[in-house]
Amino acid sequence: MAYDEVLADRVRQRLEHADLDAAEKEMFGAVCFLDRGNTAAGVAGDDLFVRVDPDDMSDALARPGARPHEFRDRTLNGWVYVAGEVLDDEVLDAWLRAAWEATAGLPPK
């Protein structure tokens, strides 16, 4: 599966200006953005996927364009897909903040 290069570039631009230990890696046909080795967000197809605090899943899924992240017929708790068409700059920034907040407490890999 190819990923939306324009959306990936928008994420990259935001990470350039953030004070994060961020890295990028292509996996499973997507481009993933990592914080200290932990996947925080990525772009698959035309959509963004983000890590969220598992306790915040209900609120995250109630936001426009959000849906559960399913992988190999399993719904992954703490992960949300966001439809690319809702990702204006403000919405993209909010989702990326949530992703980096969710990874902040994880130990480095």
For each residue, the residues with C-beta under 8 A, 3 or more apart:
1: 28 29 30 44 45
2: 29 45
3: 7 8 29 30 31 42 43 44 45
4: 7 8 43 45 46 47 84
5: 8 9
6: 9 10
7: 3 4 10 11 43 46 48 84 87
8: 3 4 5 11 12 31 43
9: 5 6 12 13
10: 6 7 13 14 87 89 92
11: 7 8 14 15 33 41 43 48 92 96
12: 8 9 15 16 24
13: 9 10 16 17
14: 10 11 17 18 92 93 96
15: 11 12 18 20 22 33
16: 12 13
17: 13 14
18: 14 15 22 100
19:
20: 15 35 100
21: 35 36 108
22: 15 18 33 34 35 40
23: 33 34 37
24: 12 31 32 33 34
25: 31 32 34
26: 29 30 31 32
27: 30 32 42
28: 1 44
29: 1 2 3 26 44
30: 1 3 26 27 42 43 44 49
31: 3 8 24 25 26 42 43
32: 24 25 26 27 39 41 42
33: 11 15 22 23 24 39 40 41 42
34: 22 23 24 25 37 38 39 40
35: 20 21 22 38 40 100 103 104 106
36: 21 103 106 108 109
37: 23 34 108 109
38: 34 35 51 103 106 108 109
39: 32 33 34 42 51 103
40: 22 33 34 35 50 51 96 99 100 102 103
41: 11 32 33 48 49 50 51 95 96 99
42: 3 27 30 31 32 33 39 48 49
43: 3 4 7 8 11 30 31 47 48 49
44: 1 3 28 29 30 47 49 81
45: 1 2 3 4 84
46: 4 7 83 84 85
47: 4 43 44 81 82 83 84
48: 7 11 41 42 43 81 82 84 87 92 95
49: 30 41 42 43 44 69 79 80 81 82
50: 40 41 79 80 82 95 96 98 99 102
51: 38 39 40 41 78 79 99 102 103
52: 56 57 60 78 79 80 98 99 102
53: 56 57 78 98 101 102
54: 57 77 78
55:
56: 52 53 59 60 98
57: 52 53 54 60 61 77 78 80
58: 61 62
59: 56 62 63
60: 52 56 57 63 66 80 98
61: 57 58 66 67 68 80
62: 58 59 66
63: 59 60 66 82
64: 86 91
65: 82 83 85 86 87 91
66: 60 61 62 63 80 81 82 83
67: 61 80 81 82 83
68: 61 75 76 79 80 81
69: 49 75 76 79 80 81
70: 73 74 75 76
71: 74 76
72:
73: 70
74: 70 71
75: 68 69 70
76: 68 69 70 71 79
77: 54 57
78: 51 52 53 54 57 102
79: 49 50 51 52 68 69 76
80: 49 50 52 57 60 61 66 67 68 69
81: 44 47 48 49 66 67 68 69
82: 47 48 49 50 63 65 66 67 86 87 91 95
83: 46 47 65 66 67 86 87
84: 4 7 45 46 47 48 87
85: 46 65
86: 64 65 82 83 91
87: 7 10 48 65 82 83 84 91 92 95
88: 91 92
89: 10 92 93
90: 93 94
91: 64 65 82 86 87 88 94 95
92: 10 11 14 48 87 88 89 95 96
93: 14 89 90 96 97
94: 90 91 97 98
95: 41 48 50 82 87 91 92 98 99
96: 11 14 40 41 50 92 93 99 100
97: 93 94 100 101
98: 50 52 53 56 60 94 95 101 102
99: 40 41 50 51 52 95 96 102 103
100: 18 20 35 40 96 97 103 104
101: 53 97 98 104
102: 40 50 51 52 53 78 98 99 105
103: 35 36 38 39 40 51 99 100 106
104: 35 100 101
105: 102
106: 35 36 38 103
107:
108: 21 36 37 38
109: 36 37 38
